[in-house]
Amino acid sequence: MVTINWKMFIPYVVILLLCVAIAILYYRGNNLKDKYEAEAKLKIALLDTIHTYKNTHNELVSEKLTLQASVKELTKMNNYLTASQKDLLDRVKEIEKTNTIIAAALIKTNVKIDSLRQGKITVDTTGGKINISDSLPEIQYSFDIFKVKPKFPDQKPIFQINYLSLPNTQFVEFHWKDNRKEGFPVAFSVANSNKFFKTSNIDSYVIPEIIKETVKPNFWQKTWKGIKSAGPYIIGGVVGAGTVFLIMK
């Protein structure tokens, strides 16, 4: 009959328990760190305002940080959201009922004509009408003014818009801000090709899983990710080897 000496397994059990404890503490620490960074980025995005600049196409670009969190988390912060952010969240919730959303944006644009050159003026002396028209890349129009001759002394002139067209091409995109200190937050920008289109406000949303170091890491981030993944095993191995050495000594 073979007698098993259970005491000989004690060192291995101790090693296994140490490795499990180290792994749990390691991942818990990483999760807390990631949670803190995500909360910090969200707070900054909630208070961000529009930044404007011109791109290489000489278009005015409006940029603002993106709200990056789960819909559930943003719902809890409803009292801290602006009216526009609440509108965005409601639309995201509506889409989530039928589709899994990745990103969304709410853009508010105003058309403001603060200067307009004098176009071609045509005077019809017989009909008592003046036509003003022009055709520019940003705006095309044709206006008529009727009953402008003295032959209609008892009638007020009539102003009629035949057509008014303001063509605009809008380019929108999400990108990571090159800011390591703030954890490379996601930003959203919109560019209008027509100078008369002014973006008054933008709010955007992206799921929390879109993280730069996860989706598109650089060389050092890849290296650090590998070290982090192997961290518990390296630490556990060192502790285990040390434990065996002390027991066998």
VENKADA-V679208 format. One line per field, one symbol per residue. ss: DSSP state (H for helix, E for strand, - for the rest). phi: phi as a letter, one per 30 degrees, with the letter a starting at -180 (. if undefined). burial: 1 if it has 9 or more other C-alpha atoms within 8 Angstrom, else 0. Layout:
# VENKADA-V679208
ss = ???
phi = ???
burial = ???
This chain:
# VENKADA-V679208
ss = -----HHHHHHHHHHHHHHHHHHHHHHHHHHHHHHHHHHHHHHHHHH---EEEE-----EEEEEE-EE--HHHHHH-HHH--HHHHHHHHHHHHHH------EEEEEEEEE--------EEEEE----EEEEEEE----EEEEEEE---HHH-----EEEEEEEE----EEEEEEE---------EEEEEEE----EEEEEEEEEE-----HHHH---HHHHHHHHHHHHHHHHHHHHHHHHHHHHHH-
phi = .dcccddddeedddddddddddddddddddddddddddddddddddcdbdccaccdcicdccbadcdbadddddddcedcddeddddddddddddddbbddcaabcccbccbccabddddccccdddibbcbbabcedabaaccbchccddcdcbdeccbcdabbbdbcccbacadddbddcihddbbbbbcdcddccddabbbbbddddcedcdbddddddddddddddedddddddddddddddddd
burial = 000000000010001101100110010000000000110111001000010001000011111111111010010000001001110110011011000010011100100000000000000000011111110001111111111110010000000010010001000000010000010111111111111011100111111000011000100011000000000110111011001100000
